[in-house]
Amino acid sequence: MANHPNRGWRSRWSIDIESATATHCDGWVFKFSPVDGEPGAFDGECIEQPSPLLPVHILQAARVAREAGDIYIEARNARH
């Protein structure tokens, strides 16, 4: 397990709680906003993607989006 290719995934992200964004080192940027009527729930929207967008990026998009949500919630929870 020590050599798992995605083991250090958190180090590839930077979070800005003030602007509610999660930025991946490959160029993905997700913006989060609270969901009306759902306390603690957030919607994420991809506002930037790698350029050029390569087939490998498309294959990784679902994983990257999941990571963005996970890391953003972790950062919010750590702050409170």
TIRO-2110 file (N, C-alpha, C; in Angstrom, 1 decimal):
// TIRO-2110
0.8, -1.2, 0.0, N, 1, A
0.0, 0.0, 0.0, CA, 1, A
0.9, 1.3, 0.0, C, 1, A
2.1, 1.2, 0.5, N, 2, A
2.9, 2.3, 0.6, CA, 2, A
3.2, 2.9, -0.8, C, 2, A
3.1, 2.2, -1.9, N, 3, A
3.4, 2.7, -3.2, CA, 3, A
2.2, 3.0, -4.0, C, 3, A
1.0, 3.0, -3.3, N, 4, A
-0.2, 3.3, -4.1, CA, 4, A
-0.1, 4.7, -4.8, C, 4, A
-0.4, 4.7, -6.1, N, 5, A
-0.2, 5.9, -6.9, CA, 5, A
-1.0, 7.2, -6.4, C, 5, A
-2.0, 7.0, -5.7, N, 6, A
-2.8, 8.1, -5.2, CA, 6, A
-2.7, 8.4, -3.7, C, 6, A
-1.7, 7.8, -3.1, N, 7, A
-1.6, 7.9, -1.7, CA, 7, A
-1.4, 9.4, -1.2, C, 7, A
-0.7, 10.2, -1.8, N, 8, A
-0.5, 11.6, -1.4, CA, 8, A
-1.4, 12.6, -2.1, C, 8, A
-2.7, 12.2, -2.4, N, 9, A
-3.5, 13.1, -3.2, CA, 9, A
-3.8, 14.4, -2.5, C, 9, A
-3.8, 14.5, -1.2, N, 10, A
-4.1, 15.8, -0.6, CA, 10, A
-3.1, 16.8, -0.9, C, 10, A
-1.8, 16.4, -1.0, N, 11, A
-0.8, 17.4, -1.3, CA, 11, A
-0.9, 18.0, -2.7, C, 11, A
-1.7, 17.5, -3.5, N, 12, A
-1.9, 18.1, -4.9, CA, 12, A
-3.0, 19.2, -4.9, C, 12, A
-3.6, 19.5, -3.7, N, 13, A
-4.7, 20.4, -3.6, CA, 13, A
-4.3, 21.6, -2.8, C, 13, A
-4.8, 22.8, -3.1, N, 14, A
-4.7, 23.9, -2.3, CA, 14, A
-6.2, 24.4, -2.1, C, 14, A
-6.5, 24.8, -0.9, N, 15, A
-7.9, 25.2, -0.5, CA, 15, A
-7.9, 26.7, -0.1, C, 15, A
-8.8, 27.4, -0.6, N, 16, A
-9.0, 28.8, -0.1, CA, 16, A
-10.5, 28.9, 0.4, C, 16, A
-10.6, 28.8, 1.7, N, 17, A
-11.9, 28.8, 2.4, CA, 17, A
-12.6, 30.2, 2.1, C, 17, A
-11.9, 31.3, 2.1, N, 18, A
-12.5, 32.6, 1.9, CA, 18, A
-13.2, 32.7, 0.5, C, 18, A
-12.5, 32.1, -0.5, N, 19, A
-13.2, 32.2, -1.8, CA, 19, A
-13.9, 30.9, -2.2, C, 19, A
-13.9, 29.9, -1.2, N, 20, A
-14.6, 28.7, -1.4, CA, 20, A
-14.2, 27.9, -2.6, C, 20, A
-12.9, 27.8, -2.8, N, 21, A
-12.3, 27.1, -3.9, CA, 21, A
-11.3, 26.0, -3.5, C, 21, A
-11.3, 25.0, -4.4, N, 22, A
-10.2, 24.0, -4.2, CA, 22, A
-9.5, 23.9, -5.6, C, 22, A
-8.2, 24.0, -5.6, N, 23, A
-7.4, 24.1, -6.8, CA, 23, A
-6.4, 22.9, -6.8, C, 23, A
-6.4, 22.2, -7.9, N, 24, A
-5.6, 21.0, -8.1, CA, 24, A
-4.3, 21.5, -8.9, C, 24, A
-3.2, 20.8, -8.6, N, 25, A
-1.9, 21.2, -9.3, CA, 25, A
-2.0, 21.0, -10.8, C, 25, A
-2.9, 20.2, -11.3, N, 26, A
-3.1, 20.0, -12.8, CA, 26, A
-3.8, 21.2, -13.4, C, 26, A
-4.5, 22.0, -12.7, N, 27, A
-5.2, 23.1, -13.2, CA, 27, A
-6.7, 23.1, -13.0, C, 27, A
-7.2, 22.1, -12.4, N, 28, A
-8.7, 22.0, -12.0, CA, 28, A
-8.9, 23.0, -10.9, C, 28, A
-10.0, 23.7, -11.0, N, 29, A
-10.5, 24.6, -9.9, CA, 29, A
-12.0, 24.4, -9.7, C, 29, A
-12.4, 24.1, -8.5, N, 30, A
-13.8, 23.9, -8.1, CA, 30, A
-14.2, 25.0, -7.2, C, 30, A
-15.4, 25.5, -7.4, N, 31, A
-16.0, 26.6, -6.6, CA, 31, A
-17.2, 25.9, -5.8, C, 31, A
-17.3, 26.2, -4.5, N, 32, A
-18.3, 25.6, -3.7, CA, 32, A
-19.2, 26.6, -3.2, C, 32, A
-20.5, 26.3, -3.1, N, 33, A
-21.5, 27.2, -2.5, CA, 33, A
-22.5, 26.3, -1.7, C, 33, A
-23.0, 26.9, -0.6, N, 34, A
-24.0, 26.2, 0.2, CA, 34, A
-25.3, 25.9, -0.5, C, 34, A
-25.9, 24.7, -0.2, N, 35, A
-27.1, 24.3, -0.8, CA, 35, A
-28.3, 24.9, 0.1, C, 35, A
-29.2, 25.6, -0.5, N, 36, A
-30.3, 26.2, 0.2, CA, 36, A
-31.2, 25.1, 0.9, C, 36, A
-31.5, 25.2, 2.1, N, 37, A
-32.3, 24.3, 2.8, CA, 37, A
-31.6, 23.0, 3.3, C, 37, A
-30.3, 22.9, 3.0, N, 38, A
-29.6, 21.7, 3.4, CA, 38, A
-28.4, 22.1, 4.2, C, 38, A
-28.5, 22.3, 5.5, N, 39, A
-27.4, 22.8, 6.4, CA, 39, A
-26.2, 21.8, 6.2, C, 39, A
-25.0, 22.4, 6.0, N, 40, A
-23.8, 21.7, 5.9, CA, 40, A
-23.5, 21.0, 4.5, C, 40, A
-24.5, 21.2, 3.6, N, 41, A
-24.3, 20.6, 2.2, CA, 41, A
-23.8, 21.7, 1.3, C, 41, A
-22.9, 21.3, 0.4, N, 42, A
-22.3, 22.2, -0.6, CA, 42, A
-22.4, 21.7, -2.0, C, 42, A
-22.7, 22.5, -3.0, N, 43, A
-22.6, 22.2, -4.4, CA, 43, A
-21.2, 22.6, -4.9, C, 43, A
-20.6, 21.8, -5.7, N, 44, A
-19.3, 22.1, -6.3, CA, 44, A
-19.4, 22.3, -7.8, C, 44, A
-18.8, 23.3, -8.3, N, 45, A
-18.8, 23.5, -9.8, CA, 45, A
-17.4, 23.7, -10.3, C, 45, A
-17.1, 23.0, -11.4, N, 46, A
-15.8, 23.1, -12.0, CA, 46, A
-15.7, 24.4, -12.7, C, 46, A
-14.8, 25.3, -12.3, N, 47, A
-14.8, 26.6, -13.0, CA, 47, A
-13.5, 26.8, -13.8, C, 47, A
-12.6, 25.9, -13.7, N, 48, A
-11.4, 25.9, -14.5, CA, 48, A
-10.9, 24.4, -14.7, C, 48, A
-10.3, 24.1, -15.8, N, 49, A
-9.8, 22.8, -16.1, CA, 49, A
-8.4, 22.9, -16.7, C, 49, A
-7.7, 21.8, -16.7, N, 50, A
-6.4, 21.9, -17.3, CA, 50, A
-6.4, 22.3, -18.8, C, 50, A
-5.4, 23.0, -19.2, N, 51, A
-5.2, 23.5, -20.5, CA, 51, A
-3.8, 23.1, -21.0, C, 51, A
-3.8, 22.4, -22.1, N, 52, A
-4.8, 21.8, -22.9, CA, 52, A
-5.5, 20.6, -22.1, C, 52, A
-6.8, 20.4, -22.3, N, 53, A
-7.5, 19.3, -21.7, CA, 53, A
-7.2, 18.0, -22.5, C, 53, A
-6.4, 17.1, -21.9, N, 54, A
-6.0, 15.9, -22.6, CA, 54, A
-6.9, 14.7, -22.2, C, 54, A
-6.9, 13.7, -23.0, N, 55, A
-7.7, 12.5, -22.7, CA, 55, A
-7.5, 12.0, -21.3, C, 55, A
-6.3, 12.0, -20.8, N, 56, A
-6.0, 11.5, -19.4, CA, 56, A
-6.7, 12.4, -18.4, C, 56, A
-6.9, 13.7, -18.6, N, 57, A
-7.6, 14.5, -17.7, CA, 57, A
-9.1, 14.1, -17.7, C, 57, A
-9.6, 13.8, -18.9, N, 58, A
-11.0, 13.4, -19.0, CA, 58, A
-11.3, 12.1, -18.2, C, 58, A
-10.3, 11.2, -18.3, N, 59, A
-10.5, 9.9, -17.6, CA, 59, A
-10.4, 10.1, -16.1, C, 59, A
-9.7, 11.1, -15.6, N, 60, A
-9.5, 11.4, -14.2, CA, 60, A
-10.5, 12.4, -13.6, C, 60, A
-11.4, 12.9, -14.5, N, 61, A
-12.3, 14.0, -14.0, CA, 61, A
-13.2, 13.6, -12.9, C, 61, A
-13.8, 12.4, -12.9, N, 62, A
-14.7, 12.0, -11.8, CA, 62, A
-13.9, 11.9, -10.5, C, 62, A
-12.7, 11.3, -10.5, N, 63, A
-11.9, 11.2, -9.3, CA, 63, A
-11.5, 12.5, -8.8, C, 63, A
-11.1, 13.4, -9.7, N, 64, A
-10.7, 14.8, -9.3, CA, 64, A
-11.8, 15.5, -8.6, C, 64, A
-13.0, 15.4, -9.2, N, 65, A
-14.2, 16.1, -8.7, CA, 65, A
-14.5, 15.6, -7.3, C, 65, A
-14.4, 14.3, -7.1, N, 66, A
-14.7, 13.7, -5.8, CA, 66, A
-13.6, 14.2, -4.8, C, 66, A
-12.4, 14.2, -5.2, N, 67, A
-11.3, 14.7, -4.3, CA, 67, A
-11.5, 16.1, -3.9, C, 67, A
-12.0, 16.9, -4.9, N, 68, A
-12.2, 18.4, -4.6, CA, 68, A
-13.2, 18.5, -3.5, C, 68, A
-14.3, 17.8, -3.6, N, 69, A
-15.4, 17.9, -2.5, CA, 69, A
-14.8, 17.4, -1.2, C, 69, A
-14.1, 16.3, -1.2, N, 70, A
-13.6, 15.7, 0.0, CA, 70, A
-12.6, 16.6, 0.7, C, 70, A
-11.7, 17.2, 0.0, N, 71, A
-10.7, 18.1, 0.5, CA, 71, A
-11.3, 19.4, 1.0, C, 71, A
-12.3, 19.9, 0.3, N, 72, A
-12.9, 21.1, 0.7, CA, 72, A
-13.6, 21.0, 2.0, C, 72, A
-14.4, 19.9, 2.2, N, 73, A
-15.1, 19.6, 3.4, CA, 73, A
-14.1, 19.4, 4.5, C, 73, A
-13.1, 18.6, 4.3, N, 74, A
-12.0, 18.4, 5.3, CA, 74, A
-11.5, 19.8, 5.8, C, 74, A
-11.2, 20.7, 4.9, N, 75, A
-10.6, 22.0, 5.3, CA, 75, A
-11.6, 22.8, 6.0, C, 75, A
-12.9, 22.8, 5.6, N, 76, A
-13.9, 23.5, 6.4, CA, 76, A
-14.1, 23.0, 7.8, C, 76, A
-14.1, 21.6, 7.9, N, 77, A
-14.3, 21.0, 9.2, CA, 77, A
-13.1, 21.3, 10.1, C, 77, A
-11.9, 21.3, 9.6, N, 78, A
-10.7, 21.6, 10.3, CA, 78, A
-10.7, 23.1, 10.8, C, 78, A
-11.3, 23.9, 10.1, N, 79, A
-11.3, 25.4, 10.4, CA, 79, A
-12.3, 25.6, 11.6, C, 79, A
-13.3, 24.8, 11.7, N, 80, A
-14.4, 25.1, 12.7, CA, 80, A
-14.1, 24.3, 13.9, C, 80, A
END
